[in-house]
Amino acid sequence: MSKLDWLNQELSGLKDQGLYNRIRTIGSAQGARLVVDGKDVLNFCSNNYLGLANHPKIVAAAKEATVKYGVGPAAVRSIAGTTDLHIQLENRLAKFKGAEDVITFQSGFTANLGTIAALVGKEDVIFSDRLNHASIIDGSRLSGAKIVAYEHNDPSALESAIKENAGSFRRALIVTDGVFSMDGDIAPLPALYEVAKRHDLLFMVDDAHGEGVLGKGGRGIVDHYNLHGKVDVEVGTLSKAFGVVGGLVAGNKVIIEWLRQRGRPFLFSSAVTAPDAAACLAAIDLLESSTELVDRLWENARYFKAEMKKAGFDTGVSETPITPVMLGEAPLAQQFSRELFENGVFAMAIGFPTVAKGKARIRVMISAAHSRKDLDQGLSAFVKVGKKLAVL
Ligand SMILES: *Cc1c(COP(=O)(O)O)cnc(C)c1O
């Protein structure tokens, strides 16, 4: 017996259940098509919603910043790692989103960790949607606060949970995903806000999949529902629609000021690089200059979802470009993904623990980078594999 035997047992258990994640290797820039494991395929699984990850203007901005600033930040931001580009980025993001202030983090994940743990502690309670993202769950655990999960997207369940619990704690935070990444449904933010307001509780939304997608020209979920100044904390990511990397927190000035003092990933981990910040600034320029990419993204999403439904697939409850194709058991979803790949389409199977057992699926991510021809190629591959595996 070796002390590592349990790991081999766990790993072979994952393989037996169809839950072992075989990660493919990309050999090209992100776009509508990719070179994956040496093969040219249609890309149906990246979060590059607007096709910005390889946009010439954004690449040029990153190159220019590399020449001027080099590559690494060389220190955490609070010591010597904040450039004028980082400050510009935060100011431009605040203006773009109509928020009082913005702080950026290395990622959406660290934005959630840093923010939640800075706002609540051991004497406090967090009311959290049952389907919230792992980074919200981890940030909540890290804070030491009591976590009360309420039924998904259910403001009255939230209210009951508050009535039962809030009285026995110092402070309370309500937190929800804006767009739920596995199902593509949108949180009923105005109704949740009414509950938060009635009880005067901190209200936070993680809009990673809504940044650059929802709202006017991609200004996010707070803009989509016109809740400016009402949501205390809006977390976003620069790694999805923005096509770069990084996280952001937009909101009330005093909250952002507190995060600059007490957001631990901000204080103890180096920031995104100057070329990243420059690339994000170029992405804001593009989004502010035209809604064309956001419009095309939605047009593509509507077309693809309607055609998939017509073909007989179950695309769940999505209201956004995230298109789950519900298959049920994880081994079937994995086989479906492999067959799609054989047919030139890269679309990943998603199973437990990312989604509940029995709810395995292929998640198709639609992008403004897809042409009609790309979408049609994807559709016909889905129909062919669906028939072969008796899903249709
Ligand atoms: C993707 C995602 C994150 C993490 O964002 P990164 O910038 O990739 O770290 C956080 N929250 C939600 C809801 C997400 O979908």
The ligand as an ORCA input file, in Angstrom:
! r2SCAN-3c Opt
* xyz 0 1
  C     -16.340     31.929    -15.544
  C     -16.953     32.382    -14.301
  C     -16.175     32.892    -13.262
  C     -14.678     32.882    -13.324
  O     -14.189     33.818    -14.213
  P     -12.627     33.787    -14.582
  O     -12.352     35.162    -15.032
  O     -12.452     32.757    -15.634
  O     -11.913     33.432    -13.331
  C     -16.807     33.363    -12.136
  N     -18.148     33.329    -12.016
  C     -18.939     32.840    -12.983
  C     -20.408     32.839    -12.820
  C     -18.359     32.337    -14.155
  O     -19.128     31.842    -15.110
*
